[in-house]
Amino acid sequence: MDPIILYIVACVLVGGVLASLGVHLLPVGGAPAAMATATGVATGTVMLMLGAAMCGLFTAASVATYTSNIWLVALSGAVASWLMMGVTMLLANLLYVFGAGVVPVSGRVDMDPITKESQKEYKTPQCDGHGVPNVSFISGMIGALLGGFGGALMYFALLKYANFEPTMAGVAAMGIFVANAIIAAYNIGGTIEGFQDPKFKRLPKAILTCGIISLLSGVLVWVVANMGGLIL
Amino acid sequence: MTVGGGPVVEEEKAKGFTFPPDITQLGIISAIIAIIIVIIPGLPAVVKAVGVIFALLWGTDSVRKTSKYGLGTGVPSIGVLAMGYGIVGALVGIAFTKYGSISVGPLEVQPGVLIGVIVMAIVGLISGVLSNNEKIIGMKIPGLERGMTELGMAGTLAMLLQFSIVAGSLNFDVVIEKAISTGLIAVMFVLSMMAMFHPYNACLGPDERRPRTLMVSIEISGLLCIILGIALAANPTSALGIADGISLLIFGVIVWIVFFVMFVKTAMREAYSTVGTGLIKTIE
């Protein structure tokens, strides 16, 4: 068998699985976080992951015009997503602390597993945490790094191995990325705090589903490139 | 973030403007109309725009049916999923355009593009089964399998029809040159997903009524037609020249105005009371 199909399918598969893993690590608060009654950034998984992935894809697309080193392109995408998530979480925290007047605190664990700070005393009763605490911030940074790396890897595979045109590669990578991110979001039921959340234990189920969907997408991308005469 | 809440009431007979077909009938009718239009890329842009409206209407109806039970991530997620599948399906479709094309009189019929629709139906079905299965993701939404299948198909059909409008053909190289590398695909992606998820996202609530929700979808499709009309008039691709784009633009404006006015009037008539803000004239 032609090794090119292996490269394309492997990159799309890894990208999709990393997207799914990234979603599980982001602190997504949803609607309750908009009222500062839940931990996380006050928006949906799709918006956060799509924003991070788009930053990653734009940077990867710029870098891919200068180099054809897969690791450089993928890492540049990861760093862009990383920065985007970092700025988003920091500004969300500034708004929560100085605007809403709440303390960033986790609602799912009594003690921060990384800094060992006690959380329970600072949590308002009847609330599910507030803001983005340290552990969620670190978890979100890891998630964005992995998600951006996956998205950029997928973009690079479509661009260089399947010989897609830059716009086409970008949009197709985004399509496959969001499909995986949304399936992962369904797995966590919309909101998650990070790796300390008990919902994180559901990860293998999402990895399995996203693996199957990405595998199919990877094969389809190869079919498009083959039938459209892009691979000679 | 959950949607709705409380027991889900099935469709009841409603007063005022109604869509005669029920969900299954509308799906079949829209699918047949969109499929017939998509396999003949030589039709005028206005006819293809009718196909886009029907495909997006089908998608909206599926989004509404599926999100009624509460997805946990908000309504937009499933509309974005539909267009994510739609883009991959449309690329598969255009890659198969050259196979099995038949000439009927002056028009060329290209049933090869339907391979993309069928493939996405299969991917949608697989993702629906995996998401709904108790042992895997376990979303426990009745009819999610059917919903995701329909969304994959509707997204692919809508995307293919828009490619066909802008490029005037469904040939792989022509579509890439005229619809994808120009960046128009991003506009199509965003507006099509808006047309799918926005109606139910905006109208949901205890008094949500299907015909009123579907009006918003047609209204957004009108906006999509306006933008595609401008793009087509600026860069004519069919034998009709600039007239094709202008007629699509006029069609889009008419559809948008008719359905926007109809939606505002319906919403005001069905509301308990309306308070004027001065932005839109209150109708007594």
HADDOCK unambig.tbl for C-alpha pairs under 7 A between the chains (distance, minus, plus):
assign (segid A and resid 30 and name CA) (segid B and resid 1 and name CA) 6.10 0.50 0.50
assign (segid A and resid 31 and name CA) (segid B and resid 1 and name CA) 5.60 0.50 0.50
assign (segid A and resid 44 and name CA) (segid B and resid 73 and name CA) 6.31 0.50 0.50
assign (segid A and resid 46 and name CA) (segid B and resid 77 and name CA) 6.25 0.50 0.50
assign (segid A and resid 167 and name CA) (segid B and resid 180 and name CA) 6.49 0.50 0.50
assign (segid A and resid 167 and name CA) (segid B and resid 181 and name CA) 5.54 0.50 0.50
assign (segid A and resid 167 and name CA) (segid B and resid 183 and name CA) 6.68 0.50 0.50
assign (segid A and resid 168 and name CA) (segid B and resid 180 and name CA) 6.06 0.50 0.50
assign (segid A and resid 168 and name CA) (segid B and resid 181 and name CA) 6.83 0.50 0.50
assign (segid A and resid 172 and name CA) (segid B and resid 87 and name CA) 6.49 0.50 0.50
assign (segid A and resid 172 and name CA) (segid B and resid 88 and name CA) 6.27 0.50 0.50
assign (segid A and resid 175 and name CA) (segid B and resid 84 and name CA) 3.84 0.50 0.50
assign (segid A and resid 175 and name CA) (segid B and resid 85 and name CA) 6.58 0.50 0.50
assign (segid A and resid 175 and name CA) (segid B and resid 87 and name CA) 6.36 0.50 0.50
assign (segid A and resid 175 and name CA) (segid B and resid 88 and name CA) 6.91 0.50 0.50
assign (segid A and resid 176 and name CA) (segid B and resid 84 and name CA) 6.13 0.50 0.50
assign (segid A and resid 178 and name CA) (segid B and resid 81 and name CA) 6.60 0.50 0.50
assign (segid A and resid 178 and name CA) (segid B and resid 84 and name CA) 6.44 0.50 0.50
assign (segid A and resid 179 and name CA) (segid B and resid 81 and name CA) 5.04 0.50 0.50
assign (segid A and resid 179 and name CA) (segid B and resid 84 and name CA) 5.78 0.50 0.50
assign (segid A and resid 182 and name CA) (segid B and resid 77 and name CA) 6.31 0.50 0.50
assign (segid A and resid 182 and name CA) (segid B and resid 81 and name CA) 6.70 0.50 0.50
assign (segid A and resid 185 and name CA) (segid B and resid 73 and name CA) 6.79 0.50 0.50
assign (segid A and resid 186 and name CA) (segid B and resid 72 and name CA) 6.81 0.50 0.50
assign (segid A and resid 186 and name CA) (segid B and resid 73 and name CA) 6.76 0.50 0.50
assign (segid A and resid 187 and name CA) (segid B and resid 137 and name CA) 5.48 0.50 0.50
assign (segid A and resid 189 and name CA) (segid B and resid 72 and name CA) 4.84 0.50 0.50
assign (segid A and resid 189 and name CA) (segid B and resid 73 and name CA) 6.42 0.50 0.50
assign (segid A and resid 190 and name CA) (segid B and resid 1 and name CA) 6.83 0.50 0.50
assign (segid A and resid 190 and name CA) (segid B and resid 72 and name CA) 4.86 0.50 0.50
assign (segid A and resid 190 and name CA) (segid B and resid 73 and name CA) 4.24 0.50 0.50
assign (segid A and resid 205 and name CA) (segid B and resid 136 and name CA) 5.34 0.50 0.50
assign (segid A and resid 205 and name CA) (segid B and resid 137 and name CA) 6.11 0.50 0.50
assign (segid A and resid 206 and name CA) (segid B and resid 137 and name CA) 6.86 0.50 0.50
assign (segid A and resid 209 and name CA) (segid B and resid 130 and name CA) 6.32 0.50 0.50
assign (segid A and resid 213 and name CA) (segid B and resid 127 and name CA) 6.87 0.50 0.50
assign (segid A and resid 220 and name CA) (segid B and resid 92 and name CA) 6.83 0.50 0.50
assign (segid A and resid 224 and name CA) (segid B and resid 91 and name CA) 6.44 0.50 0.50
assign (segid A and resid 224 and name CA) (segid B and resid 92 and name CA) 5.22 0.50 0.50
assign (segid A and resid 224 and name CA) (segid B and resid 95 and name CA) 5.40 0.50 0.50
assign (segid A and resid 227 and name CA) (segid B and resid 95 and name CA) 5.38 0.50 0.50
assign (segid A and resid 227 and name CA) (segid B and resid 96 and name CA) 6.61 0.50 0.50
assign (segid A and resid 228 and name CA) (segid B and resid 95 and name CA) 4.73 0.50 0.50
assign (segid A and resid 228 and name CA) (segid B and resid 172 and name CA) 6.26 0.50 0.50
